[in-house]
Amino acid sequence: MRLSPAGGVRLAGIDLSQPLSSDQKDAIVAAFVAHQVVVFPEQSLSREQQFAFAANFGEVEAHGAHRPADKAGGKAGDKRYAVAHVMTNLDADGNPTVRLSPAANYHWHTDKPYRARPPLMTLLHAVELPPRGGDTEFANTALAYESLPDETRRRIAGLRAVFRPAFDPSGACADHPLVRTHPDTGRKSLYLGNHATHILGMAQAEGAALLGELLHHATQRDFVYVHRWRIGDLIMWDNRCLLHRAVANYDVLRDRRIMHRSVVRGTAPF
Ligand SMILES: [Fe+2]
C-alpha cells in the first residue's frame, strides 16, 4: 500500500533482527525501488542487527567519530564499528539539549551529497520519541523533475551542482549532475538541497537563485510524504531521488528523541 502519492510503502510482518531470506530481500528491494521510502513497523533490533540488515543492500558506512566516545573512529570490517550509530538530542548526561541536534537536518537535504560517492540509502530506527512531533518529511525529486516545464528542463540539462558541507564551509566539495539518473529505474530527478551552494560555471548568485527556485518547486506539498514516527519504526529511503528534513515540531529541550542510523554507500551520480 503506497502511503502517499509522493512515495512510501509499509511492509509489515518481517522481523529485521533475523537474517533475510532471498525472497524477503527481493521484495524489500522491489518496494524500495518502487516507493522510495519503506516503513517497517514494530521492529525491535540491536544496533548490530540493524547494521547487518543494512548490509543486505550494499557497503554500510562504519560507525564514525560522531560522539566523544568514538573519537578514534573506525574502519569498515572492524567488528566494534559494525553497529548503527546513535542520533539523539541528549547530551552526555542524558539530558535533552539543542546543541547536539544538527541544525542542517531541519533543512531539505539529501545525505552527504558533498561526497564523490554519496549514500544510496539511509536507514533510521526510532528507539525513543517525543510524545508528539519529531516528524521526518520526504520530497520526491523525480516527480519534481517530471513536472517541470519543458523549457526549464532544457535550461538545466547538463548543469552540475556544487555541494559543500553546510556545517563546514571550508570542507571539501564535490559537483554532481543537477539532474541525475536513477541507476535502477532510469528516472531522472533533481539533485540539490542544503549543501548545494551554486552551479558549476555559473555566477554564484545566479546559480544559488536557480537552486532556490528548483528547491521551492521540488518541495511543494504534492511531492512530499510526511512520516509520523511510532516507536519501533525502521525506515529506509533512497537518497538518490528524495530530499528529506527533520521537522522541529517537538520540544528539543525537554523531549527525548533517539534514532539509530545506518548509511549504505552509493555510486557516483550520473
Ligand atoms: Fe539527513
Boltz pocket constraint, residues with backbone or C-beta under 6 A from the ligand:
constraints:
  - pocket:
      binder: B
      contacts: [[A, 105], [A, 109], [A, 110], [A, 111], [A, 244]]
      max_distance: 6.0
